[in-house]
Amino acid sequence: MFTNSKLAKSVKLACAFGAASTIGFTGAVNAQETEEAADAVEKIEVTGSRIRRTDIEGANPVTVMSRVDIERFGVTSIGDVLQAIPSAGSAINTNNNNGGNGTTTINIRGIGSNRTLVLVNGKRWAPGLGGSVDLNNIPAAIIERIEVLKDGASAVYGSDAIAGVVNIITRQDFEGVQASAYIGEWDEGDGNKEQWDIGFGTANDKGNVYFNISYVEEEPTLAGDREISAVPTFGTPEGFGGSSAPPQGRFFTFGQDGSANNLQGDSNGGLEPWVEPTSRFNFAPFNYLSTPQERTNIYTQARYELTDNVSVNVTGFYGNRKSEQALAPTPLFIGTAFGDTGFTLSANNPFNPFGVDVTTDQDVLDANPDAQEMFLFGRRMMEAGFRSFKQNVDQFQFNGGFDGVIEFADREFFWDVNYTYADITQNTLTDGLLNMNRVAQAIGDPANCTGECTPLNLFGGATDIGQGTITQEMLDYITFTAQSELNSSLESYSANISGEVFELPAGYLAFAAGYEKRWQSGYDQPDAIIAAGITSGNARQPTSGAFSVEEAYLELAVPLLSDMPGVEQLDLELATRYSDYSNFGDTTNSKVGLKWRINDDLLVRGTWSEAFRAPSLTELFSGNSDAFPPLTDPCNGGAAANPNLPGCAGIPATYTQPNSQIRITTGGNANLQAEEAESFTYGFVYSPEQLDGLSITFDVFDIEVDNAVSSVGAQTILNACAETGVNLCSLITRGAGGNVVDLFNGQINLGGQTTSGFDYNVAYNFETEYGDFRVNWDGTYIDERSLIVVDPVTGTSQTFNDAGQAGDRDVVPRLRTNLSLTWNYDDWTANWLMRYIGNTTERCQIDGGDLDQQLCSDPSAEVGGDSFNELEAMAYHDVSLGYAVNDNLRITVGVNNLFNTDPEVSYSTFANSFDPSMYEVPGQFFYSRVNVNF
């Protein structure tokens, strides 16, 4: 049974959920609150369970963020807010330019954003083809609170909930009109961000309607406008890390007499020696550091009581996102170093200064002893302008259903039936790419360049964007605009019922049960030239697939003991879910939780759960595509230079990695198996009555994922093969000269993935004559993070940490913590937020010599002759000040990164010299917000 004190806590917590709650707030209340308050307590469904209850705290660790908490971050995307919570790992966001696509996702525990389930009002929000939800398309203005479950919940919610669940609760019973305006800008005068929204609501005793329109515009920042990102690798000599495709062109050829020619073009169309590293091209200033976006969202929800016990509810959402990424003008790469055949710079080409055929075609070499092998040709096509990748995304989602209460035997049973339909369509336009078939024709024999074909002048170089020896007529023939389309759709029916069955000595046995049928389908249709593999960019094959799942679940809350010495209440929580997939067969996953309230002050809790995840459509059906990531070949210099690396045996001593970017192949795998996982959590909640307003929570977690679906990682593959001579070597294809021609980094079932650590939260609210204060300290400590990789050919396994490093290294921050202080006094509010990111360690292979010694903090050779670099711990400080002019107008001003802290320099990231998924754009960000009620 509930004691008066316990009931009072539930009352206070229920109020907190409906108003301005603190993160993880669990406050003690005065003992004089009485049993009569029971009538005022509404049973609430809290994320992690479908059973409604008055006691907010269950066996599951849940973080709650209110509207006030969200606004404290001073950003325009709810995705950026969630990425800043300590339990979140690195995930894609709008600061990801090369490899980004305009989305922002959440990655709880750092084990993959597609292993975090996102709900809105307890219902699935539509994911993309990869299984992750774009949080940019959920407008912040509609949110009442966010509940983050940091525990596996497949038994309750189904697939995807391995790491946890984010449940976004929208505003209910809102009356009137509320509008807000936000504007912000970096101290450098760039990256302007604006957000405008207006919401209308009306409610009465029969129902409510809420309608919101929001608009967000974010302008870009350029990498060249920040010192750390203005060069490929910060702190290195001029030209280091630059591209081997400069505007004047690089020509690395071999004569058939064994001679080597490493040359570059000059301004007169001739040739001169290539000089390392100063001849390399600095591509960095042309990239976006933060990418532009324009988002328009329309959201509406309505609820109406048809009878005293039956209501109808509908939710509709339409969102449009226009986003863009920009890269330096496209590099034209041709050569046997990339496995190319069929390209010949003809001796008859009027712009060829060699006077002989320079070719990748072995037949031409065999037929002409004067011909030279084109090992590597690179030329930056400045005349073609920036490479631009523009997305136009339309997302539609509809939820509709009925819910009600069945009264039976003096008890209430809550039921609901629901239908969901969602569709996401993305159209992408890509400019600045080359049709390689036409390039081959334009550099070949002029006799074969007829019709629209114009001989291509690759010599003489370019002086700036749009200016050089390549004419518009030449560009018109070899360039094209790619048009691609992606689509994913979700459709589901569900029915749920919950209530109390009968009374046991310690309380009522409660249950929840339900059924769901869900269909997911999607496709990726790249441009025909991209699909044909004749583009200068990344080739990609079409993707298409679908699956369905039918599920049923049962959840029980069993009170075991109550009102005993040392046991105020002891409850057992059980859940199990049966799932039948069209492409994976059936599976059953269960969960056990124990909640022991020792007394009014102390609650001890723990859970064990099984989890299950079916691979996403992309993981299953994605066609092969190529990419050119920056990689360091550990076999650079051949076997002679790497005698301790068995995987380098047989590689010639003359081998030098020709380019910092290496071609790899990625793709889906229709033979993937589903993931299975086990997770444990246990901890306590302490709220001493002696210190009203104080709450302390502590929870240990341990997650093990078997058959984890992932790509191994290209650098991990190279390192593992070099260090063992066996593991993953079958995925690498090398040319006769030792160079990596291709590397397969497609989707496979890894041996496993593990992560463990603990979360803590300390919240304290107190009142003084100088105002009301709230202190909140929230953190996550990672004790272990590892991958177990099984070679698909040999079956041998090897354990790595997340950076592809064997051994014990802090490759992710062991500690991430947020500390906030809020002060309220009359019409004034002030906030201070400190976001701490712990130290990490990365492989530090810069040049294998002097630069390693100068820049790597640990240049000692520990694993495979590698050096390491430690990125020191750092913190961002954000402050804001708000003033209520009157009851209807509030003004807030703030500064993010008050002390202008720069991100830690990384030597393993591509461009920027820092990790954009963990750190922010350098500089102070100033913003203001105005909220108006009518």
Disulfide bonds with the S-S distance in Angstrom:
Cys449-Cys453 1.89
Cys635-Cys648 2.00
Cys721-Cys729 2.05
Cys844-Cys856 1.93
